[in-house]
Amino acid sequence: MITYTTIVQALGQARLADLHDQARRDALARAARRARRARRPDAPHRAAAPLAALTRRVRHPGPAPGSL
């Protein structure tokens, strides 16, 4: 017959293994989230410089001679 302490010890070991697995999954999810966040801010900045250069080169017409 299995004793109470053997059952409790087996349940404790199973719970500990589950907690380790959960911690590993959480660490992977955090790392993936950090990687996505690290890539995200660069995208607008890379597109902003050429766009700003293009808008500076566009000649805006001045006011019409008789409009002032």
Helices and strands as residue ranges (DSSP letters): H 4-39, H 42-57
